[in-house]
């Protein structure tokens, strides 16, 4: 009798889950578990938690949905509240487990956790399966050490020489160890969140595989919004301007291959255009950042970056706090930061502007901003987040937040998230420092490089 353990981590789904599929094939009976790592919720020296309450609630929703799916198939989900280091050895001993099945990891924190558990359980056989990217890392025409520095140099050869693997079907039955009952997700109190914080948490989208697959169907075949993705993706307001797949991808409520197959079907049945190409392009870009993160390891978390380049940052603590709270006096930046703080989400356009302003205008160590995004974003992905910030610090030209607020017609978005400006007209709301606007803070600084953008805004026609 071979008893296996499925260790869910950032693969909180039944569909396209190779570890789950292999365990079902190879074991006589199974135990299913998930362990939340308490260390991920510690307070950082910067003054905030490594993982904040919106991320906590989004994970909780996603794990609850996974547990519900397992129970419908007669299985269970045992949830640990401290660490997998405590949970897995207990389960191995109690259920005489010989094999552990899990998704393969690559970042140092996760690898160190696995190594610690393997040292505790030397007699147990560990099976890991790669499932984080659209293209399997073994199928691309590059070894990890040879991953190109530019996305184009990665994308074109990979697209020509590789194909995404087929998805694994979700199981219709599970060989669960008998008489094992699911355990509850730990209370927010165990992670030092208050009831007020927890109750106020409103993740931008609700977590779970059910919601992820529903969103996929809605954005593609139900609404056909995918057809316009290329031209709407840089907007900031509402749910429909972009796919909103990223929160589900980051903890594995949906797989990139499932999205890819759906897009290909959409191209056959509805329309193939720049938008369908662009969505797949974004999945490949995500792959590129993951593999680049593997290549450079912990260098992507360091102030000098993988280029080992020194930048003389000012690191003004007061300005850092104003940026975090959305009180810089620059509406386009503040609206996005307030949205992030309340919902755990921000558009791609918002991230580019908030990061650029942080690095190039406030001149604060980019790793501080990356850490804050890690704390807040429900779609936090280790490589995507830190590599995007790294690019802002070292590789991308400056983005003007005043010009961008006008270019993308952000007036209504700003009014939505900054109540102090809700009664302002279309000019006032973009450059409030030029007018007598009560309550809203004055800018930290008005830069001369914004002058042309400010003058263009002053020439806007106001609807009466």
JOTA-V417499 format. One record per residue. RES is the residue in three letters. PSI is psi as a letter, one per 30 degrees, with the letter a starting at -180 (* if undefined). OMEGA is omega as a letter, one per 30 degrees, with the letter a starting at -180 (999 if undefined). Layout:
BEGIN
res = {RES	RES}
psi = {PSI	PSI}
omega = {OMEGA	OMEGA}
END
This chain:
BEGIN
res = {UNK	UNK	UNK	UNK	UNK	UNK	UNK	UNK	UNK	UNK	UNK	UNK	UNK	UNK	UNK	UNK	UNK	UNK	UNK	UNK	UNK	UNK	UNK	UNK	UNK	UNK	UNK	UNK	UNK	UNK	UNK	UNK	UNK	UNK	UNK	UNK	UNK	UNK	UNK	UNK	UNK	UNK	UNK	UNK	UNK	UNK	UNK	UNK	UNK	UNK	UNK	UNK	UNK	UNK	UNK	UNK	UNK	UNK	UNK	UNK	UNK	UNK	UNK	UNK	UNK	UNK	UNK	UNK	UNK	UNK	UNK	UNK	UNK	UNK	UNK	UNK	UNK	UNK	UNK	UNK	UNK	UNK	UNK	UNK	UNK	UNK	UNK	UNK	UNK	UNK	UNK	UNK	UNK	UNK	UNK	UNK	UNK	UNK	UNK	UNK	UNK	UNK	UNK	UNK	UNK	UNK	UNK	UNK	UNK	UNK	UNK	UNK	UNK	UNK	UNK	UNK	UNK	UNK	UNK	UNK	UNK	UNK	UNK	UNK	UNK	UNK	UNK	UNK	UNK	UNK	UNK	UNK	UNK	UNK	UNK	UNK	UNK	UNK	UNK	UNK	UNK	UNK	UNK	UNK	UNK	UNK	UNK	UNK	UNK	UNK	UNK	UNK	UNK	UNK	UNK	UNK	UNK	UNK	UNK	UNK	UNK	UNK	UNK	UNK	UNK	UNK	UNK	UNK	UNK	UNK	UNK	UNK	UNK	UNK	UNK	UNK	UNK	UNK	UNK	UNK	UNK	UNK	UNK	UNK	UNK	UNK	UNK	UNK	UNK	UNK	UNK	UNK	UNK	UNK	UNK	UNK	UNK	UNK	UNK	UNK	UNK	UNK	UNK	UNK	UNK	UNK	UNK	UNK	UNK	UNK	UNK	UNK	UNK	UNK	UNK	UNK	UNK	UNK	UNK	UNK	UNK	UNK	UNK	UNK	UNK	UNK	UNK	UNK	UNK	UNK	UNK	UNK	UNK	UNK	UNK	UNK	UNK	UNK	UNK	UNK	UNK	UNK	UNK	UNK	UNK	UNK	UNK	UNK	UNK	UNK	UNK	UNK	UNK	UNK	UNK	UNK	UNK	UNK	UNK	UNK	UNK	UNK	UNK	UNK	UNK	UNK	UNK	UNK	UNK	UNK	UNK	UNK	UNK	UNK	UNK	UNK	UNK	UNK	UNK	UNK	UNK	UNK	UNK	UNK	UNK	UNK	UNK	UNK	UNK	UNK	UNK	UNK	UNK	UNK	UNK	UNK	UNK	UNK	UNK	UNK	UNK	UNK	UNK	UNK	UNK	UNK	UNK	UNK	UNK	UNK	UNK	UNK	UNK	UNK	UNK	UNK	UNK	UNK	UNK	UNK	UNK	UNK	UNK	UNK	UNK	UNK	UNK	UNK	UNK	UNK	UNK	UNK	UNK	UNK	UNK	UNK	UNK	UNK	UNK	UNK	UNK	UNK	UNK	UNK	UNK	UNK	UNK	UNK	UNK	UNK	UNK	UNK	UNK	UNK	UNK	UNK	UNK	UNK	UNK	UNK	UNK	UNK	UNK	UNK	UNK	UNK	UNK	UNK	UNK	UNK	UNK	UNK	UNK	UNK	UNK	UNK	UNK	UNK	UNK	UNK	UNK	UNK	UNK	UNK	UNK	UNK	UNK	UNK	UNK	UNK	UNK	UNK	UNK	UNK	UNK	UNK	UNK	UNK	UNK	UNK	UNK	UNK	UNK	UNK	UNK	UNK	UNK	UNK	UNK	UNK	UNK	UNK	UNK	UNK	UNK	UNK	UNK	UNK	UNK	UNK	UNK	UNK	UNK	UNK	UNK	UNK	UNK	UNK	UNK	UNK	UNK	UNK	UNK	UNK	UNK	UNK	UNK	UNK	UNK	UNK	UNK	UNK	UNK	UNK	UNK	UNK	UNK	UNK	UNK	UNK	UNK	UNK	UNK	UNK	UNK	UNK	UNK	UNK	UNK	UNK	UNK	UNK	UNK	UNK}
psi = {j	j	k	l	k	j	j	k	c	h	h	i	l	e	k	h	j	e	e	e	e	e	e	e	e	f	l	e	l	k	k	k	l	k	k	k	j	f	f	f	g	l	k	l	f	f	g	l	k	e	j	a	e	e	e	e	e	e	e	e	e	e	e	e	e	e	e	e	e	e	e	f	g	g	a	l	j	k	k	k	f	e	l	f	e	e	e	e	e	e	e	e	e	e	g	h	k	f	k	k	k	l	k	k	l	f	l	e	e	e	e	e	e	e	e	e	e	e	e	e	i	f	f	k	k	k	k	k	k	k	g	f	l	e	k	k	f	f	f	l	g	k	l	e	f	g	k	l	f	k	e	e	f	e	e	e	e	e	e	e	f	l	k	k	l	k	l	k	k	k	l	f	l	k	i	k	k	l	h	k	k	l	l	l	k	l	k	f	e	f	g	h	k	l	e	e	e	e	e	f	k	i	k	e	l	k	l	l	e	e	e	e	e	e	e	e	e	e	f	d	e	e	f	g	f	e	f	g	e	e	f	f	f	g	l	f	k	a	f	f	f	l	e	g	f	e	e	e	e	e	g	g	f	l	k	e	e	e	e	e	e	e	e	e	e	e	e	e	f	d	k	k	a	e	e	e	e	e	e	e	e	e	e	e	e	e	e	e	e	e	e	e	e	e	e	f	b	f	f	f	f	k	e	f	a	f	f	h	k	k	k	i	k	e	h	j	e	e	e	e	e	e	e	e	f	h	h	f	g	j	e	e	e	e	e	e	e	e	e	e	e	e	f	g	l	k	l	e	e	e	e	e	e	e	e	e	e	e	e	f	e	f	h	k	j	f	f	e	e	e	e	e	e	e	e	e	k	f	g	k	k	e	e	e	e	e	e	e	e	e	e	e	e	f	f	k	l	k	k	j	f	e	e	e	e	e	e	g	i	g	e	e	e	e	e	e	f	j	f	f	g	f	g	l	a	f	e	e	f	e	i	f	f	f	l	i	j	l	e	k	k	l	k	e	k	k	k	f	f	f	e	e	e	e	e	e	e	f	g	k	k	k	k	*}
omega = {a	l	a	l	l	l	l	l	l	l	a	a	l	a	l	l	a	l	l	a	a	l	l	a	a	a	l	l	a	l	a	a	l	l	l	a	a	a	l	a	l	l	a	l	l	l	l	a	l	l	a	a	l	l	l	a	l	l	l	l	a	l	l	l	l	l	l	l	l	a	l	l	l	a	a	l	l	a	l	a	a	a	l	l	l	a	a	l	l	a	l	a	a	a	l	a	a	a	l	a	a	l	a	l	l	a	a	a	a	l	l	l	a	a	l	a	l	l	l	a	a	a	a	l	a	l	l	a	a	a	a	a	l	l	l	a	l	a	a	a	l	l	a	a	a	l	a	a	l	a	a	a	l	a	a	l	a	l	a	a	a	l	l	l	l	a	l	l	l	a	l	l	a	a	a	l	a	l	l	a	l	l	a	l	a	a	l	a	a	a	l	l	l	l	l	l	a	a	a	a	a	l	a	l	a	a	l	l	a	a	a	a	l	l	l	l	a	a	a	a	a	a	a	l	l	a	a	a	a	a	a	a	a	l	a	a	l	a	a	a	l	a	a	l	a	l	a	l	a	l	l	l	l	l	l	l	l	l	a	a	l	l	l	l	l	l	l	a	a	a	l	a	a	a	l	l	a	l	l	l	l	l	l	l	l	l	a	l	l	a	l	l	l	a	a	l	a	l	a	l	a	a	a	l	a	l	l	a	a	l	a	a	l	l	l	a	a	l	l	a	l	l	a	a	a	a	a	a	l	a	a	l	a	l	l	l	l	l	l	a	a	a	a	a	l	a	l	l	l	a	l	a	a	l	a	l	a	a	a	l	l	l	l	l	a	a	l	l	l	l	l	l	l	a	a	a	l	l	l	l	a	a	a	a	a	l	l	l	l	l	l	a	a	a	a	l	a	l	a	a	l	l	a	l	l	a	a	l	a	a	a	l	l	l	a	a	l	a	l	a	a	a	a	l	a	l	a	a	l	a	a	a	l	a	l	a	a	l	a	a	l	a	l	l	l	a	a	a	l	a	a	l	l	a	l	l	a	a	l	l	a	l	a	999}
END
